Amino acid sequence: MIRWATIVAKSPQWVDLKLIQQSPCQGCTGQCHRPLFKLFSVQENSFRVYKNHSNLKLNNSQLLFGDDSHGRQVGQQVGLQIQDSDVLAGGFQFYVVPLLAIIVAMICGHFLAVIMHQPQDLFAFLGFVLALIWILFRYRMKRQSKTVTLPKVTIL
């Protein structure tokens, strides 16, 4: 997936980028026109990229952070390419893992109820609730974590 951004501000240590809104392509279900901000965990179409960010893997970073003769200038456009596999892995982690956790917890609750001769629906529901608690706890811990794994971004 390639998104284009304009350099809004620049210093030797960081670059502010503003994403260019794209219209959806005819017949495409890729939804590429959606803002990239979800991948960078900000609430707008602009974000700051730091040169020495330990978790951000930039290819061709010299295009952003090079000296004035080799680097991009304020007002110029840069392309941000994120591998589709990174996007799919994030979607899998966000959607499929919680769904599987809920299904497995409900099945385990059901079979535990059969073994204990208890109401199966009640135990399946308890498995559902425990899975939801685990999912909420997991995402809350990830949100508070200082180490965020960001996708590899290629600067075009």
FENSUL-V331853 format. One line per field, one symbol per residue. phi: phi as a letter, one per 20 degrees, with the letter a starting at -180 (. if undefined). psi: psi as a letter, one per 20 degrees, with the letter a starting at -180 (. if undefined). burial: b if it has 16 or more other C-alpha atoms within 10 Angstrom, else e. A space follows every 10 residues. Layout:
phi: ???
psi: ???
burial: ???
This chain:
phi: .dcdcdfebb cfdbcedcfe fdefffmedf lffffefffd lcdcecbdde fdffeeddem fffedffged efdfnedced ddffffffff fffedfgfff ffffffffff fffffeldff ffffffffff ffffffffff fffefeeded ffddee
psi: ppqqqpogqq rhirppqpqp pqqqqpipji kiiqqihhhj lrjajqrppq gkphipopqk hhhgjrrhhh rqrpiqqqpo ppphhgghhg gghhggghgh gggghhgggg hhhghjlrph hghhghgggh gggggggghh hhhiqhopoq qpppp.
burial: eebbbbbbeb eeebbbbbbb eeeeeeeeee ebeebbeeeb eeeebbbbbb beeeebbbee eeebbeeeee ebbeeebbbb bbeeeeeeee eeeeeeebbe bbbbbbbbbb ebbeeeeeeb eebbbbbbeb bbeebeeeee eeeeeeeeee bbbbbb
